[in-house]
Amino acid sequence: MSDNRISRRSFVRRTAAGVAAGAGLAGLVSSHAEAKNEDGSKTLNFNPKMGYRRFGKTGLMISEVSLGGHWKTHSGGRYWASFPGDNPPPDVQKNRNDMVVKCAELGINYLDITTPGEAAIYGRAMKQTGVKLHTGYSDHILCMRNPKNRSVKALMHEIDEGLRRLQTKQIFLWRPQALTDGGHSKEELDRVIETYEIAKKQGKVRFLGMSAHSHDFVHQVIRDYGDHYHAFVFMYTVSNKPKDSKSMFDILREKDIGAVGLKPFHGNGYFRGVVRTAKKAGKEPDLNTAAIKGLKKILEVPELTTTIPGLTLVAEVENDVKASYERKKKLTKADYEELDALVEASFDCLPPDYDWIRKQIYV
């Protein structure tokens, strides 16, 4: 396998035997054994080793390392978009069942999904295992990226299909996916708010969010509609940095909005950079340590509620939670220098459809 095609999954399979699951972050983080949400309820899937952060005005505590819905297919693809008849193959379903059980055991309590296939398989996984995860949902086929899906009727259909596939009566966070570059009109954004109010009144949706890749668009929507939103899902990767002034995180804090960081590892490009760098130095790549350091860097932003790596194997969950479990062990100057070099190597490995990542470094 070439260095451009090596996946984190194949590496972890070779090193899983050596992977073991491993408070006090300041400000928004709570990790003591008596942690409760503002409404007095207990933190879902609480594990004293995990750090939890307040999810904006929802008042709920969310694990700072969570589960992204994408994972690797047998052929090495990025994720399962759909299944015929919403019926995943038994071996694939078992993989996701094992994953949600391990996530809950290790303190993860948030899942973010964006495809009909993910809704179907995770809905079944939670039903079959009894695991509960706060779920952020949208459907990349039924979402507002398609102009045909920008009416209240169409947006309600997206919600109803999510309820059906997730096998639940209420979606925790409906976070419709905006166009990659944003650009939605006021009328379209107004319809999102209108749809949410209808769905909330019907008990179908609890909280409102939105997903977008463009930081400028997210900033604009928060500025104009922030009082209506509970969370935003946007790109925040190992390469990103908050702006020194007028950062999007300033307005997130001002509006008391939760923040979910997408694509922490550049859609696996970061790990290709790790492999390429190690090979040049004549060393064996240590993707596990690279993942922990990258997630630690991301979590240094206190306004970021959670980061959502896509995880294929149980061993990956056990490894990545260490970014939170070992949060008292801070990154060193040498670690930052290493991460900067790995980010640059990652940029050299980005596929064409991910090139936009290098254009949005400062948030």
C-alpha positions as CSV (number, residue, x, y, z in Angstrom):
1,M,0.0,0.0,0.0
2,S,1.4,3.4,-0.9
3,D,1.9,6.1,1.7
4,N,-1.0,8.1,0.0
5,R,-3.4,5.2,0.6
6,I,-2.5,4.0,4.0
7,S,-5.3,4.4,6.4
8,R,-5.4,4.9,10.2
9,R,-7.6,1.8,10.4
10,S,-4.9,-0.5,8.9
11,F,-2.3,1.0,11.2
12,V,-4.4,0.7,14.3
13,R,-5.1,-3.0,13.5
14,R,-1.4,-3.6,13.6
15,T,-1.0,-1.8,16.9
16,A,-4.3,-2.4,18.7
17,A,-2.7,-4.8,21.2
18,G,-0.6,-1.9,22.5
19,V,-3.4,0.6,22.8
20,A,-5.0,1.0,26.2
21,A,-7.6,3.5,27.3
22,G,-5.9,5.9,29.4
23,A,-9.7,17.1,36.2
24,G,-9.6,20.0,35.6
25,L,-9.8,22.0,32.4
26,A,-10.7,25.6,33.3
27,G,-13.7,27.5,32.3
28,L,-16.3,25.5,30.5
29,V,-15.1,22.0,31.5
30,S,-16.4,19.9,34.3
31,S,-15.1,16.4,35.1
32,H,-15.8,15.7,38.8
33,A,-17.8,12.7,39.8
34,E,-20.9,14.7,40.8
35,A,-21.2,16.6,37.5
36,K,-24.7,17.5,36.6
37,N,-26.4,19.6,34.0
38,E,-27.9,22.9,34.7
39,D,-31.4,21.3,34.9
40,G,-30.2,19.0,37.6
41,S,-30.0,15.9,35.4
42,K,-27.0,13.6,35.3
43,T,-24.4,13.9,32.5
44,L,-25.2,11.2,30.0
45,N,-22.5,8.4,29.9
46,F,-20.5,10.1,32.6
47,N,-17.0,8.8,33.1
48,P,-14.8,10.7,35.6
49,K,-11.8,10.4,33.3
50,M,-13.5,12.3,30.5
51,G,-13.7,16.1,30.3
52,Y,-17.1,17.6,29.7
53,R,-18.0,21.0,28.4
54,R,-21.1,23.0,28.6
55,F,-23.1,22.9,25.3
56,G,-24.0,26.5,25.2
57,K,-27.4,27.6,26.2
58,T,-28.7,24.0,26.3
59,G,-27.0,23.8,29.7
60,L,-26.0,20.1,29.0
61,M,-22.5,18.8,29.5
62,I,-21.0,17.1,26.4
63,S,-17.9,15.0,26.2
64,E,-15.1,17.0,24.7
65,V,-14.1,14.1,22.5
66,S,-17.1,12.7,20.7
67,L,-18.0,10.5,17.8
68,G,-18.2,11.6,14.2
69,G,-20.7,9.6,12.1
70,H,-18.3,8.8,9.3
71,W,-16.1,5.7,9.3
72,K,-14.2,3.6,6.9
73,T,-15.9,1.1,4.5
74,H,-14.4,-2.3,3.6
75,S,-13.1,-0.8,0.4
76,G,-11.4,2.1,2.2
77,G,-14.1,4.7,1.4
78,R,-14.8,7.5,3.7
79,Y,-18.2,6.5,5.0
80,W,-21.4,4.7,4.4
81,A,-23.9,7.1,2.7
82,S,-26.8,4.7,2.5
83,F,-27.9,1.1,2.8
84,P,-30.5,-0.6,0.5
85,G,-33.8,-0.5,2.4
86,D,-31.9,1.0,5.3
87,N,-30.7,-2.5,6.2
88,P,-26.9,-2.5,7.0
89,P,-25.0,-5.8,6.5
90,P,-24.8,-7.7,9.8
91,D,-21.0,-7.4,10.1
92,V,-21.2,-3.6,9.5
93,Q,-24.0,-3.3,12.1
94,K,-22.0,-5.2,14.6
95,N,-19.1,-2.9,14.1
96,R,-21.3,0.2,14.9
97,N,-22.9,-1.6,17.9
98,D,-19.5,-2.4,19.4
99,M,-18.5,1.3,18.8
100,V,-21.4,2.9,20.5
101,V,-21.0,0.5,23.5
102,K,-17.3,1.4,23.9
103,C,-18.0,5.1,23.4
104,A,-20.6,5.1,26.2
105,E,-18.3,3.1,28.5
106,L,-15.4,5.6,28.0
107,G,-17.6,8.6,28.6
108,I,-18.5,9.8,25.1
109,N,-22.1,11.1,24.9
110,Y,-22.4,13.0,21.6
111,L,-22.8,11.6,18.1
112,D,-22.9,13.7,14.9
113,I,-24.3,12.2,11.7
114,T,-24.9,13.6,8.3
115,T,-26.2,10.8,6.0
116,P,-29.3,8.5,5.8
117,G,-27.1,5.5,6.1
118,E,-25.6,6.8,9.4
119,A,-29.0,7.6,10.8
120,A,-30.2,4.0,10.0
121,I,-27.2,2.2,11.4
122,Y,-26.7,4.3,14.5
123,G,-30.4,4.2,15.2
124,R,-30.3,0.4,15.1
125,A,-27.1,0.4,17.2
126,M,-28.6,2.4,20.0
127,K,-31.9,0.4,19.8
128,Q,-30.1,-3.0,19.9
129,T,-27.5,-2.1,22.6
130,G,-29.6,0.3,24.8
131,V,-26.8,2.9,24.5
132,K,-28.0,6.5,24.5
133,L,-26.1,9.3,22.7
134,H,-27.0,12.9,22.2
135,T,-27.3,13.0,18.5
136,G,-26.8,15.8,16.0
137,Y,-28.6,15.0,12.8
138,S,-28.9,16.0,9.2
139,D,-29.3,14.2,5.9
140,H,-26.9,15.1,3.1
141,I,-29.5,14.1,0.5
142,L,-32.6,15.8,2.1
143,C,-30.8,18.8,3.5
144,M,-31.0,22.4,2.3
145,R,-27.9,22.1,0.1
146,N,-30.4,21.1,-2.6
147,P,-32.6,24.0,-3.7
148,K,-35.6,21.7,-3.8
149,N,-35.2,21.1,0.0
150,R,-35.5,24.7,1.2
151,S,-39.2,24.8,1.9
152,V,-40.7,24.2,5.3
153,K,-42.4,21.1,4.0
154,A,-39.1,19.7,2.6
155,L,-37.2,20.5,5.8
156,M,-39.9,18.8,7.9
157,H,-39.5,15.8,5.7
158,E,-35.8,15.7,6.5
159,I,-36.7,15.7,10.2
160,D,-39.3,13.0,9.8
161,E,-37.0,10.7,7.9
162,G,-34.4,11.2,10.7
163,L,-36.9,10.2,13.3
164,R,-37.8,7.1,11.3
165,R,-34.3,6.0,10.7
166,L,-33.0,6.8,14.2
167,Q,-36.1,5.0,15.6
168,T,-36.7,7.8,18.1
169,K,-39.5,10.2,18.9
170,Q,-37.2,13.3,19.3
171,I,-34.0,14.4,17.6
172,F,-31.6,16.0,20.1
173,L,-30.0,18.5,17.7
174,W,-31.3,19.1,14.2
175,R,-28.4,20.8,12.5
176,P,-29.2,21.2,8.8
177,Q,-26.3,21.2,6.4
178,A,-25.8,24.5,4.6
179,L,-23.9,24.9,1.3
180,T,-20.2,24.4,1.7
181,D,-19.6,28.1,1.0
182,G,-22.8,29.3,2.7
183,G,-24.6,32.0,0.8
184,H,-28.1,31.1,1.8
185,S,-30.7,33.9,1.5
186,K,-32.5,35.5,4.5
187,E,-35.7,33.8,3.3
188,E,-34.0,30.4,3.3
189,L,-32.6,30.9,6.8
190,D,-35.9,32.2,8.0
191,R,-37.5,28.9,6.9
192,V,-35.0,27.0,8.9
193,I,-36.1,28.9,12.1
194,E,-39.8,28.4,11.1
195,T,-39.3,24.7,10.6
196,Y,-37.5,24.3,13.9
197,E,-40.3,26.1,15.8
198,I,-42.9,23.8,14.2
199,A,-40.9,20.7,14.9
200,K,-40.1,21.8,18.5
201,K,-43.8,22.4,19.2
202,Q,-44.6,18.9,17.9
203,G,-41.9,17.5,20.1
204,K,-39.9,16.2,17.2
205,V,-36.7,18.3,17.8
206,R,-35.2,19.5,21.0
207,F,-32.4,21.9,19.9
208,L,-31.4,23.8,16.7
209,G,-28.0,23.9,15.1
210,M,-26.5,24.3,11.7
211,S,-23.5,22.8,9.8
212,A,-21.3,24.7,7.4
213,H,-17.7,24.7,6.2
214,S,-17.4,28.4,5.6
215,H,-16.3,30.2,8.8
216,D,-17.4,33.5,7.4
217,F,-20.9,32.2,6.7
218,V,-21.2,30.6,10.2
219,H,-20.1,34.0,11.7
220,Q,-22.7,35.8,9.7
221,V,-25.5,33.4,10.7
222,I,-24.5,33.6,14.4
223,R,-24.5,37.4,14.2
224,D,-27.9,37.6,12.6
225,Y,-29.7,34.6,14.1
226,G,-27.6,33.6,17.2
227,D,-30.5,33.9,19.6
228,H,-32.3,31.1,17.9
229,Y,-29.5,28.6,17.7
230,H,-28.1,26.3,20.3
231,A,-25.1,24.9,18.4
232,F,-23.0,25.2,15.2
233,V,-21.1,22.4,13.6
234,F,-18.1,23.7,11.6
235,M,-14.6,22.9,10.5
236,Y,-12.0,23.0,13.2
237,T,-9.0,20.9,12.5
238,V,-5.5,20.3,13.8
239,S,-4.4,23.1,11.4
240,N,-6.9,25.7,12.6
241,K,-6.2,28.6,15.0
242,P,-8.5,31.2,16.6
243,K,-8.0,34.7,15.4
244,D,-6.4,37.1,17.9
245,S,-9.4,39.5,17.5
246,K,-12.9,39.3,16.1
247,S,-12.7,35.5,16.2
248,M,-15.8,33.5,15.6
249,F,-15.3,32.0,19.1
250,D,-15.9,35.5,20.5
251,I,-19.5,35.6,19.2
252,L,-20.1,32.0,20.0
253,R,-19.3,32.8,23.6
254,E,-21.4,36.0,23.5
255,K,-24.4,34.2,22.1
256,D,-23.8,31.2,24.4
257,I,-23.8,28.7,21.5
258,G,-22.3,25.2,21.6
259,A,-19.5,24.5,19.0
260,V,-18.8,21.1,17.4
261,G,-15.5,20.8,15.5
262,L,-15.6,18.9,12.2
263,K,-12.8,17.1,10.3
264,P,-10.2,17.2,13.0
265,F,-7.8,15.2,10.9
266,H,-8.4,16.7,7.4
267,G,-10.5,13.7,6.3
268,N,-7.5,11.4,7.1
269,G,-5.0,13.6,5.3
270,Y,-3.3,14.4,8.6
271,F,-2.4,10.7,9.0
272,R,-1.1,10.5,5.4
273,G,1.1,13.4,6.3
274,V,2.3,11.5,9.5
275,V,3.2,8.4,7.4
276,R,5.0,10.5,4.7
277,T,7.0,12.4,7.4
278,A,8.0,9.2,9.2
279,K,9.1,7.4,6.0
280,K,11.3,10.4,5.1
281,A,12.9,10.1,8.5
282,G,13.2,6.3,8.2
283,K,10.9,5.7,11.2
284,E,7.7,3.8,11.9
285,P,4.7,6.2,11.9
286,D,3.0,6.5,15.3
287,L,-0.5,7.5,14.3
288,N,-1.9,6.8,17.7
289,T,0.3,9.5,19.4
290,A,-0.2,11.8,16.5
291,A,-4.0,11.6,17.0
292,I,-3.8,12.3,20.7
293,K,-1.5,15.4,20.2
294,G,-3.7,16.7,17.3
295,L,-6.9,16.4,19.4
296,K,-5.2,18.0,22.4
297,K,-4.2,21.0,20.3
298,I,-7.8,21.3,19.0
299,L,-9.2,21.2,22.5
300,E,-7.1,24.1,23.7
301,V,-9.9,26.4,22.6
302,P,-12.3,26.5,25.5
303,E,-15.2,27.7,23.5
304,L,-15.1,24.5,21.3
305,T,-17.5,22.1,23.0
306,T,-16.3,19.0,21.3
307,T,-14.3,17.5,18.5
308,I,-15.8,14.6,16.5
309,P,-13.2,12.3,14.9
310,G,-14.6,9.6,12.7
311,L,-13.7,6.3,14.4
312,T,-13.7,2.9,12.7
313,L,-12.4,0.5,15.4
314,V,-12.8,0.2,19.2
315,A,-9.0,0.6,19.5
316,E,-9.3,4.1,17.9
317,V,-11.9,5.1,20.5
318,E,-9.6,3.8,23.3
319,N,-6.8,5.8,21.9
320,D,-8.5,9.1,21.1
321,V,-10.2,9.6,24.5
322,K,-6.7,9.9,25.9
323,A,-6.7,13.5,24.5
324,S,-9.2,14.2,27.2
325,Y,-8.1,11.6,29.8
326,E,-4.5,12.9,29.8
327,R,-5.4,16.6,29.5
328,K,-3.2,17.5,32.5
329,K,-0.2,16.5,30.4
330,K,0.2,19.6,28.3
331,L,1.8,19.8,24.9
332,T,5.4,20.9,24.9
333,K,7.2,23.3,22.5
334,A,8.6,20.3,20.7
335,D,5.1,18.9,20.3
336,Y,3.8,22.1,18.7
337,E,6.8,22.2,16.3
338,E,6.1,18.6,15.4
339,L,2.4,19.3,14.8
340,D,3.2,22.3,12.6
341,A,5.4,20.0,10.5
342,L,2.8,17.3,10.3
343,V,0.2,19.9,9.2
344,E,2.4,21.1,6.4
345,A,2.9,17.5,5.3
346,S,-0.9,17.0,5.5
347,F,-1.5,19.9,3.2
348,D,0.7,18.2,0.6
349,C,-1.5,15.1,0.8
350,L,-4.9,16.8,0.6
351,P,-7.2,15.5,-2.2
352,P,-8.5,18.2,-4.5
353,D,-12.0,18.2,-2.9
354,Y,-10.4,19.1,0.5
355,D,-8.1,21.9,-0.8
356,W,-10.5,24.5,0.8
357,I,-9.1,23.4,4.3
358,R,-5.8,25.3,3.7
359,K,-7.7,28.5,2.8
360,Q,-9.5,28.7,6.2
361,I,-6.8,28.4,8.9
362,Y,-7.8,31.3,11.2
363,V,-11.3,31.1,12.7
